[in-house]
Amino acid sequence: MAGLALLAGVAATGVVIASDHQDTPEVELNPRMDINDVYAFPGSSADRVVLVMTTSSPIQGTSASFDPNLLYQFKIDNAGDTQEDLVIQATFSGDGATQTVALRGPVAPAERGMRSRLVGSATMSGAVGQTLSGPNSMQVFAGLRDDPFFIHLERFFQILPDRRRSTGPLSVPTTQTATSFRNPGIDFLRNFNALAIVVELPKSQLVNSTDAGARFGVWGTISR
């Protein structure tokens, strides 16, 4: 299991907000296993929800692609017990410009917790880099996007110097004289891309109640 990025959205226990870029030596060496952020926010209408998972940041250039040997998942808790009741699974075939994505779910998981298995046949598939339409008015996009996270990295490294990477793009800021955050701040990730999986679907597919205030929690995993 590559790891938990974020509990987002509206879980009964509250909202946890965090970001997680290259937090362990394993994902620094294997960036396509690294979850950066998970987002949940209202969709194109009041009855729809958007789920987003980003990975592999910081990407320089436009040649990155998803790992066809990994399982990317959104896990949804709609009972408030911090266990997944539904999963949305994305897998990839091929590499580069001809890569394709297959999506499964939302559906009850084949296994819960630290183990994961594919759940039946794909409900939709298509080319990476395009918006795909599927059953129940679901829409999916998987591909390269500008990293939406903001960070003043040189100040962050001064506060937590042990988090500086030894190699790669996140090792670049070297200024050690900053005594405060700059105003205006510097978004170090503005020039970098991430791989994103974006799913928009009716909220009714994720909650177990018809109540307009029904809540759910969502987190992301990447596993071998």
HUPECOR-V278260 format. One record per residue. N is the residue number from 0. SS is DSSP state (H for helix, E for strand, - for the rest). PSI is psi in degrees with one decimal (NA if undefined). Layout:
n: (N/N)
ss: (SS/SS)
psi: (PSI/PSI)
This chain:
n: (0/1/2/3/4/5/6/7/8/9/10/11/12/13/14/15/16/17/18/19/20/21/22/23/24/25/26/27/28/29/30/31/32/33/34/35/36/37/38/39/40/41/42/43/44/45/46/47/48/49/50/51/52/53/54/55/56/57/58/59/60/61/62/63/64/65/66/67/68/69/70/71/72/73/74/75/76/77/78/79/80/81/82/83/84/85/86/87/88/89/90/91/92/93/94/95/96/97/98/99/100/101/102/103/104/105/106/107/108/109/110/111/112/113/114/115/116/117/118/119/120/121/122/123/124/125/126/127/128/129/130/131/132/133/134/135/136/137/138/139/140/141/142/143/144/145/146/147/148/149/150/151/152/153/154/155/156/157/158/159/160/161/162/163/164/165/166/167/168/169/170/171/172/173/174/175/176/177/178/179/180/181/182/183/184/185/186/187/188/189/190/191/192/193/194/195/196/197/198/199/200/201/202/203/204/205/206/207/208/209/210/211/212/213/214/215/216/217/218/219/220/221/222/223)
ss: (-/-/-/-/-/-/-/E/E/-/E/-/-/E/-/-/-/-/-/-/-/-/-/-/H/H/H/H/H/-/H/H/H/-/E/E/E/E/E/E/E/E/-/-/-/-/-/E/E/E/E/E/E/E/E/E/E/E/E/-/-/-/-/-/-/-/-/-/-/-/E/E/E/E/E/E/E/-/-/-/-/-/-/-/-/E/E/E/E/E/E/E/E/-/-/H/H/H/-/E/E/E/E/E/E/E/E/-/-/-/-/-/-/-/-/-/-/-/-/-/-/-/-/E/E/E/E/-/-/-/E/E/E/-/H/H/H/-/E/E/E/E/E/E/E/E/-/-/-/-/-/-/H/H/H/H/H/H/H/-/H/H/H/-/-/-/-/-/H/H/H/-/-/-/-/-/-/-/-/-/-/-/-/-/-/-/-/H/H/H/H/-/E/E/E/E/E/E/E/E/E/E/H/H/H/-/-/-/-/-/-/-/-/-/-/-/E/E/E/E/E/E/E/-)
psi: (125.8/-33.2/167.1/126.3/-46.0/139.6/114.0/176.1/-131.7/67.5/155.0/-25.0/-2.9/-176.9/129.9/126.8/126.7/167.8/155.0/87.5/120.6/62.6/-10.0/158.1/-34.4/-46.1/-21.0/-37.1/-21.4/73.3/-23.3/-7.4/-4.8/120.5/125.8/-56.6/152.1/130.4/148.9/126.2/164.8/146.9/-154.9/-12.3/168.7/-21.6/10.6/155.1/144.4/131.3/135.6/135.3/130.0/149.3/165.7/2.8/147.9/128.7/127.7/124.0/-164.1/24.4/0.4/152.8/162.6/157.0/117.8/-7.9/6.4/154.1/118.8/129.6/139.6/131.8/131.6/127.6/114.0/13.9/-5.7/21.7/13.0/24.9/143.3/128.6/-24.2/154.9/148.2/118.7/136.1/131.3/160.1/148.9/145.7/-167.8/160.2/-145.5/-21.4/10.5/146.0/156.0/143.4/134.7/138.8/139.0/-175.9/135.7/159.1/139.8/150.5/-31.4/151.4/160.7/-138.3/-15.6/146.2/144.4/151.8/146.8/84.4/-155.7/155.6/139.5/-18.5/154.9/162.4/-173.1/141.3/144.3/1.7/153.1/123.1/144.3/139.6/-165.5/155.9/35.5/29.0/143.4/143.9/138.9/134.8/125.8/-167.6/133.8/156.7/134.5/120.5/-6.5/146.8/135.6/137.8/87.9/-37.4/-38.0/-38.1/-43.7/-28.0/-35.9/-41.0/74.6/-23.0/-11.4/-4.1/131.3/150.3/-27.5/172.5/178.1/-33.9/0.0/-2.3/-50.4/124.8/-2.3/126.1/6.4/-5.2/133.6/-6.7/169.5/140.5/151.5/107.1/153.7/166.6/119.3/98.9/-29.2/3.5/-29.6/9.5/153.2/166.3/159.5/130.1/140.9/119.9/126.2/125.1/132.3/165.1/137.1/-29.6/-20.7/-10.0/-21.4/162.4/23.1/150.7/-1.2/133.6/-23.6/11.8/139.8/159.8/160.9/152.0/139.9/168.6/147.2/152.4/127.5/155.1/NA)
